[in-house]
Amino acid sequence: MGESAPMSQALPASGSWPWPPVVRASVGWHLLALAAALFVPGALPWAIGAVVLNHVLITAAGLTPRSSLLGPNITRLPAASAARGEIAITIDDGPDPEVTPQVLDLLDAHGQRATFFCIAERVREHPALAREIVARGHSIQNHTARHRHNFSFLGPRGFHAEIERAQQLLQEVTGQRPICFRAPAGLRNPFLAPVLHRLGLVLVSWTRRGFDTRERDAAVVLARLTKDLKAGDILLLHDGHAARSAAGRPVVLEVLPPLLERLRTDGLHAVTLPQALTTPA
């Protein structure tokens, strides 16, 4: 049931985790500030200020979903995938028994594939629906076990417990072990990247998003997703926590038909993330 193509360079290599330059610099900055506070008279206030400034910068990086300062972060498909005219439609926070089946029907009607970043406990609640997603040629990837609101404040043990539990649940239900991970709201801290490396996962964010969990106007969401749309883009929508249009329908169901038609007219086709990341040039 899973893709068997060779892994591309977009996926993590084995071996020890190479800490990003920003994180290594942060450690050095802390040591320098400590040395100044201990051995330079009157330097304590400056050292404290330097540490606080460093923490502000690291926090800002963690609050920027598309940032790669804290570790690898896929925001676009590989060049080989883009050259094939591929994009990725990613759909978060499901599966939802009301919305997801209709999303699947729309994708099937247009012959397009999507990647569903699922909350593992929802998959456990709706296993038949999760298996249907995979059976229809789509992919389910890791969006944590519970979608905790405090996810970005967890440490290494908390990250590992939450993400590995999701890995196990998703594999038990679908028969496939995810290779991609997306953090709730894209928020994280420096401890996440080495945990993902150990678990054989890559962090995937997006090229652009529609903000369809709070925007009720489908036309606005569509415009955000299709502005300068081109091959290699990763688009973000939601089947779980979807906002409702003025007509009371989940916004994703009103956005998908014109979005999928736009792909057709532009000569683009949507593939799953594993297809894009593991198919060699």
N, C-alpha and C positions, 0 to 999 in steps of 0.2 A: 504493500500500500504506500510506502514512502518512496521519495525520490532516491535514486541510486547513483546519480551522476557524481563525478569526482568533485571534491570541495574546491572552491576557488580561493584566491587570496583574500577575499572578503571575510572568510571565516577564520576563527581563532586557530593559531598553531599551538602545538603541544609545547611543554616546557614551562619555565618559571615566568611569572608575570613581570613584564618590563614596566615599571612605574612611569607614567607620563612626565615629561620635563617640568610641567607646572607643579606637580605634586612633589617631585624631588626638590625643586627650588623652594617650595613651601617648607619642607623639612629643614633645609639649610638655613632658611630665613629664621625659623624658630630657634635653631641652635645659635645663630649669630646674635639674635636678640637676647637669649639667655646669657651668652658670654658677656655681652655689653652690660647687661644689668648687674652681673656679678663682679666684673673687673673694671668697669669704667665709672668713676664717680659721677653721680648726677644723671646717669643714663637710664635709670629705671623708667621714668615716665615715657621717654622716647621708645624704649624697648616694648613697653606695654602697648603704645600706640601702633608700633610696627606690627605686632602680633594681631591686634584688632583689625588693622587694615588688611592683613593677609587673610584673615577669616572672612572678612567681607567679600574679598575677591573670589575666594573658593566657594562661598555660598552663592554668589551671583552666577558662577559657572554652573552650579548644580541646579539653579532655578531657570536656566536657559536650556530648554529641551534639545535644541539642535547643536549645542556646544560639544566640541571634542576635546576640551581642555582637561577633562577628568578621565579620559580614556577613549578608545575607538567608538565611533557613533556613526552609523550608516544613515545618511540623509538623502542619498540618491542611489539608484541602482548602478552596478558596475558599468564601465564604458562599453564592454562587449554586449551587455543587455540593452543598453540604450541604442547601440548600433543596429540592433535587431528590431527597433521600434517598440520596445516594451516599456510599460509603466507598471506600477504596483498600486492596486487599490487595497488599503488596509482598513479593517472594520473592527472597532474596539468595543470592549465591555460586555459582550454577549457570552453565550447565546441567549437570546430572548425568544420565548416560545411564540410570541405574537409577531414580532418584527422579522426575526431571522429567516423563517420560511419564505416570506415575501421577498426578502433580499435575494435569497437563493434563486427564486423563480425569475427575477429580473436579470440576474447575471446569466442564467441559463438561456433566457430568451435572446440575449445579445452575444452569446458564445464567449463570455469573458470570465476570467478567474480572479479570485480575491484571496487575501490572507486575513484570517480572523484572529485577532489577538484576544483570546478568550480568558475570562476569569475562571480559574480551574474549579472552584466550588460550584459555579453555575453549570459547568460541564458535567460535574457529578450529579447535579439535580436534573439535567436534561441530556442524558447520555445518548438517547436515540437521535436527538437533533444534532448533537456533535458528530456522531458517526455519519449522519446524512451530509453534513458539510464536507467531510472528507470523501465520501462516496461520490459526490458530485464533482470532484476534481479540485476542490479548494484546499487550503492549508489552515491548520490551527496551530498557533504559536502562543508563547507564554506571556501572559499579562498579569502574573502573580496569582497566588491562591485565593486571596480575599479582596484585593484592590484596597488595601489599607490606606486611610487618609494620612497616616503618619509614616508612610513607607520611606520617604526621603530622610527620615531621622534615624533609621535603623543602623546598627553596626554590622560588622561582618557576619556574626552568628545569626542575627535577625534576617539579614538578606538571604543567607544560605538556606535557612529553615523555610522561609516563605517561597523562595524560587524553586528549591528542590522539591518541596511538597507539590507545587504546581506541576513540575516536570513529571512526577510520579503519577499524579491524577490524570493528566492529559494522556500520558502513554498508556495507562491502564484502559482508558475509555476508547481511544482512537487507534491504538497500536503503533503510534508514531511518537518519537521523542522530539520535541521542538528543538530547533537550532537558533531561533531568534527570540529576543526578549524586548518588551517595551514596558517601561516603568509607568505607574499611574501618573497621569498628567505629564509624563516625561521628566519628573523631578527626581533627583538623586544626590548622592554625595560621593566623596572619593573612595569609599569602601566598596562601592558596587562593582566597579570594573574588574578587580581581581576575583571576585566571587563568580561573575559571569565567565571569566576565563577558565576557572577551575571546572565549571559545569559545562563547558563547551558551547556557550551561548554568545551571540553577538547582539549588541545593543542596536536597535533600529528605531529611529524617530521618523521624520517625514520631510518632504520638500515643502509642502503646504497643507494647511488644514482648513476645514470649513467652519469650525466652532459650532457644529451642529448639535451640541448638547445644550446650548443656550440661545442660539439664533433661530427664530421661528420662521423667518422668511427664506424659503428654499432658493429663491433667485439670488439672494445675497450669498448664501453658502456656495451655490454653483459658481458664481463669479469669483469667489476666493479660490476655488479649486482649479478653475480653468484659465485664470489670468496667466498668460505666457506659458501655457501648458506645453510640455515637450517630452520627448522620449527620455526615459530615465527617472522621471518624477515618481515620488512616493506620496500618495494622497491619503489623508486620514478622514474617515467618517466613523459613525457609531451606530450599531444596532441596539446596544444597551445604553440606558440613560439618554435616549434620543429626545430632543426637543420636539414639541408638537406644533404643526403649522396652524394657521387660522382655521383650517378645515378640520383640525383635530387629528391629522395623520402624522406619524413619525416623519420628521423632515427628511431622513435618509431615503425614504420611499418616494418622495417627490423629487429628490436631487438625482437619484441614480438613472432614471430614464434619459433625461437630457445629457447627463454626463457620459453615459455609455454611447449615446448617439454621436456625441462630440468625438469620442475616441474613433468611431468608425469613419467619420468624415475626415479626420486628421491622419488616418492610416496608422493608428496606434492600436496596440492590443495589450490587455492586462494579463499578467502572469502572477503566479504566487511568488513570494519571496524566496522560498527554497529553489524554485526553478531559476530565478534570476541570479541567485548567488552561487549556485552549484553547477550550472551549465557552463562548460568551458567555452572560450572564444572560438 
